[in-house]
Amino acid sequence: MVVLAASICTKAGKPVISRQFREMTRARIESLLASFPKLIPAGSQHTSVETSDVRYVYQPLEDLYILLITNKASNILQDIDTLHLFARVVSDMCHSAEEREILRNAFELLGAFDEIVSLGYREQINLMQVRNVLEMESHEEKIQDIIARNKEAEAKEELKRRAKQLEMQRREQQRRAAAGGGAGGGSGFGGGMGGGMGGYSPVPRYEAPSPQPARTSSPAQSTLRAPAFKGSGMKLGSKKKTAELLDALGGEAAVTHEELSAPPTPSMPVPEASAAADTRGSLPAITQEGVHVVIKEKISLQILREGGLKSMEVRGDMNLQVSDPSQAKIRLALDQLSSDVNAGDLQFKQHPHVARFAPTGERFIALKDSSRAFPVGQSLAVLKWRYEGKDESLVPLSINCWPTPSNDGTCDVNIEYELENDKLALHDVVISIPLPTGSYPTISQHTGTWSLNASTHSLDWSIPLITSSDPDSRTGTLEFTVGGDDAATFFPVRVAFLAEGSLFGVGVDSVKHVETGDDVQFSQEVTLAADDYLVV
């Protein structure tokens, strides 16, 4: 089969557009099109006519004709099928089959014609593939753009975090300088070091626009300053890494770069609170009291795609940190467990120095030896617990994934989520759906935001907050179409989130001093995180 030309002309034979696939002069194609209407028999139902040289395969297109000019040895059935594809492309790209509309889209139509026929021979291509080619989208370029944006966002967050650390160190130095300023240089450090420290200024101002003049220091000063270079709070990374971050941010980080380039000063290590804050994501910040309790639960479960729960495991631990020595001899009374769980289903395990309690009775955290005190200034794991079962009522977030293969080689995927536990507010929820290799989705409907994960070739669906107080966020839907017909490709679906609260209601109700019986002010942070949350 050889297609010489594909043309659209008026019923009088005037060419509108024409694409020649073999070498033909303009006069020749105009002559063939001009003679074409005269060859059509009146009242004929045929879709082809022949001359001594060529064959016309044609189809009416409202007030126009779309036709293929082929040689006489061509397979007419294949020619008719090719003509139908040309007609579908024209209908798809033009709002109407008018001469003005076709001329307006002439270049796009000619490009589509070249995708269907090459050098006179039909390509193995369908309408959807023609659309994809004409869109001229590079999936690799999209992925690289997404990766670049993610790197830029990470660089900005890193610079903000480091600037925050420097600000905390500066404030700490101001506080230390204010507290020790009245003591005098000599009396504070002893006679041997008093002379060396007399002219020391411990509070540099990082935000000063002009560089600080160089200062000389005595050997005693150098000895004292050396640990600041090794302290974990002052490790700002190499100059190379800093430059990379600045390259990612451009000119926006000029002031921050001055701060990061400032010389290190004597400082205590960065408080652990700043590092702990990073692990809380978007959860509200907690103001720590002299007695601070940290409760963390991690949930791992597998939800069957057909429905039901395959397995579920929750592990939790409670850490106690006392920063005030006068509050070290205390006893913690725990909250009543949630009515959704049987106390006997939880396996509790106490620290060896902590008194044991019955799972179904009153629960207290106290040392076996009441004369002893909890350690001060360090975190102590006082309690651990574990749950393993298949109680579907404990599932905090249900996921329903429905892939539906189509006849055109694509798959329509519908994913829904619903908050099952009204007592929990889920933050930073990310639902990751694997994608077929080499295919990328077309999103038709979504709640929240979505992005492509190049490292895992998955679609990440992000919802900032899911809570029962917001009916719009309680449920959500994501619908997309992607190439592929194997429904199993879209599993397992992975879910990540961070919630404020305990799945079982584990918490501290009150804290009392062992000796006086007085109530002790305390703070606590209770979180639930998805560890291995899957739909299989």
Buried (B, 14 or more C-beta within 10 A) or exposed (E): BBBBBBBBBBEEBEBBBBBBBEEBEEEEBBEBBBEBBEEBEEEEEEBBBEEEEBBBBBBEBEEBBBBBBBBEEBEBEBBBEBBEBBBEBBBEBBEEBBBEEBEEBEEEBEBBBBBBBEEBEBBEBEBEBBBEBBEEEEEEEEBEEBBEEEEBEEBBEBBEBBBEBBEBBBEBBEEBEEEEEEEEBBEEBEEEBBEBBEEBEBBBEBEEEEEEEEEEBBEBBEEBBEEBEEBEBBEBEEEEEBEBBBEBBEEEBEEBBBBBEBEBBBBBBBBEEEEBBEEBEEBEEBEBBBBBBBBBBBBBBBBEBEEEBEBBBBBBBBBBBBBEEEBBBBBBBBBEBBEEBBBEBBEBEBBEBBBEBEBEEEBBBBBEEEEEBBEBEEEBBBBBBBBEBEEBEBBBBBBBBEBEBEEEEBBBBBBBBEBBBEEBBBBBBBBBBBBBEEBBBEEEEBBBEBBBBBEEBBBBBBBEBBBBEEEEBBEBEBBBBBBBBEBEBBBBBBBBBBBBBBBBBBBBEEBBBBEEEEEBEBBBBBBBBBEBBBBE
